């Protein structure tokens, strides 16, 4: 069976997919730190720096009319890469040759405009659509194609503003985000410590608590804040250095040998993970399946992680069907993240990156759909109405 067409479209009407895909419920909000929080006149303005582009929906169609769906972010430039560059390279090839197609996309983009960043988002959408299509053609859920379930359910943790709500819902691992950046170090550290102290009081001693530093500081700020947070016994801290700053990873590892460190949601392709594993600077890898290069990239990263005794906890793993299927099939997956960002008055399906057919957490656990592919209940008519 050969690939007939590959077409990426902008998700203009998310409501056609259900109640969500609301990117406004994110860390880019005005009440949280952001990568520009190191500047006094730019803190609490995360919405100004959010991507101006909508989400991308990629449809790969086979000769017999079967189709698979992949999704990612930054549709504006990403769709151009997919439609103008990747599609002509892959159309006519076997729909089952996911590794070959992935390698072609990564190698050709690396040769011309770079395989990381926006190109990696494009690779992700195409790769996920191919895996979805392959599962449909073989009438198997993707997690079966990946080796089968490794547990009865995925153990989820909630990333939230409302720690009490997450605890009430049955999550026994909860992550909060820092709200203050390094523009005013002393005051920011004090306020962040108060937030973590309050969260630890609510969750108690038996639940895990994690903190997302959200790229808000420089290396020294990260070290000082982590030292102040040590009494609160954090399971891990994450996103504590600028993505491009590999030296910062080494410095933080050396200065905080007692703290479990997690990173990788903004790393693209498996190669940064390979370097991090070789240098043993991170304890937990957190790739995002819609950003890093799709399911094929996750498989490669997991192999790197296992060989280096590093755990996997996919970024937003339980937020979409893609992450759920991969997490369900990995023995090395510690937890899957569910972004519980809408508050207690917002239904669970109005959080994260929901699509029809997607499973939702119950009592802090989730089992992916066993429908073929990624279990996305999307017809061509629904996709066309949304795009």
N, C-alpha and C positions, 0 to 999 in steps of 0.2 A: 504494500500500500504506500503510495507516494503523497507528498505534500502538494496540494493543488494551489492554495493561496495562503498568504500571511498578511493580515491587515490589522493595524492598530488604530483605535479611535479614542477620542477624548470623552471621558465620562461627564457629560453635560447635565444629566438628570439623574443623580444618585437615587432619588426617591423611587425610581422604576425598579431598583434592585431590592427595595425594602425600606425600612425606616432610617437607614444610616449611611455610612461612609462619610461621616461628618469630621473632616480634618480640623475643624475649629476646636474640637475637644482634644487639645494637644498641649505639649510642653511649650509651644510657641506662644501660649496665652500671656496676657499682660501681667498676671500675678505670679509669674515664675521666672527664675533665672533663665538666661539664654546665653549663647556664645558671645554676645556683645555686652554682657553685664560687667565686664571689666572697666567699661567707660562710664563715668558718673552721669553723663548726659544721655545715656542710651539704655540704662537699666529699666526693667519693667516695660520694655517696648518690643517684646518678642514678636508680636503680630506684624510689625513693620518689616521683619526680616524673613517672614515665612515665604515659601515658594509661591509665585504668582500663577503657577500652572495647575490644572486640574489633574485627576487621576487618568491613567491610561488603561484601556481594555484591549487586549490583543486576542484575535481569533485566528486560529490555524485550522484550515479546512482540508480534509483529505479527498482523494479522488471519488470516494463513494458518498460524499456529502456529510460525513461525520465531522465534528468540529470539537476543538478544545479551547479553553479560555484561560488566559493568564492576565494578571493585573500588576500594576506598579504605579509609581508617582511621576510627576513632572512631564505630563503628556506633551506639552509644547515641543520641546526638543527631542524627547524620547520617540515620539511617533515618527518623526522625520528619519531618525536612525533606523527604526524598524522597517518602515514602508519603502524608503528610498535605497537603503543599503543592505539590511539583512534579508529582506524578502527575496530579492533577486538571487542571492547567494544560496538560499535554502530551498526554494520552491523546486519541485521535481525530485527531491531526495526522499529517502525512506522516512516515514513518520516514526518508525521505531528507533532510528539512529540518534537518540537524544544526546549521547556523549559526543558523537561526531559533529552534530549541529552546534552544540555548545562550544566545542573547540574551534570550529570555523568562525563563529561570532567573536570569540575572545581574541583569537590570533589576528584576524583581519582588522578589528577595531584597534588593537594594540599597535598594529603597523602604521595606521593612518591618523587616528585622533585620540588614542589612548583607550585602554580597556576599562579603566576605573571611572568612577563618577557616573555621569549621565549614560555612558555606554553600558555600564553594568546594570543600570535600571532597565535598559532596553533588552539586554540579554536575559534578564530575569523574566520579563513578560513573555518573551517567545518561548523560553525553556519551560515555564510553567504551563503554557498552553499546549506544548508538545506532550508533556507528561499527562496532562488531563486527557488529551486525545488518545494517547496510548492506552491509558486505563479504560477508556470507553470502548475502544476497539477490542481489547482483551477481556472486557466485562469484569474488571477487577478494580477495587479501590487502589489508589496509588500506594498506600502503606503496604499492601500485599506485594506489589511489584518491588518495593524497597526491602523486602525481607520478612514482612509480617509484623504483627503487634509484639511489643516487648513488655507490655504490662496490661493490667485490666483497664487502666485509664491513664490519661496524662495528668500529672500533679500540677495544678496551676498556682501561680501567685498573682495577686492583684496589684497593679500600679494605680494609685488612687490619691485623691485629695481627702477622701472621707474614710479614715482608718476604721472607725467604728462600723460603718456600713459594710466594708469588706469583711470584717470579722463576723458580723451578723450573717453574711451570706455563706459562711463556712470556709473561707480562705484561711489557711493556717500559715501562710507566708505572704507578707505585705511589703510593698516598696513605696516609698515616698520620694519626692524630688526636692532638692534644695531650692530655696526661693530667693537667695541672696548671692550676688556675685562678688568679685574681688575688688570692685571699685572703692569700697570702704571696708577694708579687710577686718578690722576689729569688730565693728558693728555687725557686719555680715556674718562673721563666724558666730557671734553671740546669738543672733536670731536663728541661724540654722541649727545651732545646738538646742535651743528652746523647742524648735519644731520636732527634732528627733527625740528629745526627752519626753515630750507630750505623746508622741506616737508609741514609744516604748511603754509608757504608763498604760496606754489603752490596750495594746496587744498582750501585755503581760510577759512573763518569763518563758512561756512554753511555745510561743509563736515566733517564727523567724521574721526579722526586720532587715530590710535592705534600703540603701539610699542611692539615688541617681544624682550624681554631681552635675550632669547635663552640660559638660564642657564650659562651666561658668568661670573657671578660674585659671590661674597660671599654676605652675608646678608647686611653688612655695605655698600658695593658698591651699592647694589640695592637701599637702602634707600637714599644714597647721590644722586644717579643719578635721582631717582624719584623726589626728592625735587627740583633739578635743572630744571626738565622738567615740573614742575607744571604750569608755565605760558602758556604752549602750549595747555592746556585743553585737555588732552588725554582721549579718551573714556575709554580705559583700558590699563594696562600693563600686560604682561603675561610671563610665564616661567622664573620667577625671582628667583627661588631657586632650589637647587638640589632635584631631585625627592624623595630621601629617607629622606630628612631633614624636618620632620613634625614640629619641633620647629621653623624652619625658617619661615614657613607659619604664625605661631602665632606672631612671632616678627615683621614681615613686616606688618601684619594686624594692630598691635597695634601702630606701628610707622607711618603708612600712612593711617590714618582713612578716609581721604578725597579722596583717590584714588580708583577707581574701579579696582579690581584685578581679573584676569582670570588665570586658570591653569587646568591641568588635562590631557594634551595630552600624557604624559608619565606615567600616572597612569594606572594600570592594574587590571581588575576585578572591580566590583562596590564598594568593601570594602574601598579603600582610599577615595572615594567620600562620603561614609557614614560618615567617621570620619571628613572629612572637613566640611560637612554640620552640623554635631553635634556641631562643634566648631566655626562655622560661620567665617571661615578664608578666604573664597573665595566668590566672587560675581557671577562669571560666570564659569560654568564647560565646559571644552573643550576636552572631550574624542575623541579618534580616533577610528572609527568603525572597522578598519582593524587591530587594535592593542589591544583594551581594552577587547575583548571578543565577538565581532560581534553585530548583531542587538538585540539579546536577552539581552546582557549586557547593551546596550544603553537604552532599555526600562526600565530596573531596575534603571539605573542611573537617567533617567528622572523623575521617580517616587520619588526618593530621593530628587532631585533638587526642584521639585514642592512643596514637603512637607515642604521645608526649604526656600521657596521664592528665590531660586537661578535660574538664567537663564541658558540656554543651547546654546552653539555656537560650534558645532562639529568641531574638528580640520580637516581641508581639506574636509569639508562637501560637497562642490560643485565640488570637484576634481574627484569624482567617483560616479557611480550610486548608490552605497550602501548608502553613506552619504546623497545624494539627497533625496532618498526615505524616510529615517528616519526623516530628517529635515522637509520634506513636511508634515509629519503626526504628528508633535509635536507642540502644541500650545505654548510651552515654549521656542521654538527655536528663538533666537534673530536674528542671521545672520548665513550664511554658508560661509566658507572660500573658495576662489578660488585662487590657487597659480599661480599667473601671473608672472612666473619667467623667461620666455624666452626672454622677450624684444619685442619691437614693430615690429620687423621683423619676429617674430615667430608666426605662426597661433595659435589660441586659443586651438585647439585640440592637439597642441604639448606642452601644459602645463599640470601640474597636473598628475593624474593617469588615463588618458583617456583609454576607451575601446569602441569598436564598439557598437553603439546603445545609447551611453551616450549623454545626452543633454548638451549644452554649454550655458553659460550666454549670454544674450542679454540686453544691457543697464543696466547691474548690477543686472539682475534677471534671474532665471532659473526655468523651469518647468520640472520635471522628465519625462522620457518616460512612457507612459501608457501601454506598452507591458507587458505581464505576467512576473512574477518574478521581477528581477531588470532591465529588458529590455536589457540585454546583448545580442548583436547580435553575438554570438559565437557558432560555430558548433564544434562537436567533432573533425572533420578534422582540423579546424583552431587551436584548442587547441593543438592537437598533433603536428602540424607544428611549433607551438610556443614553445613547451616544448620538 
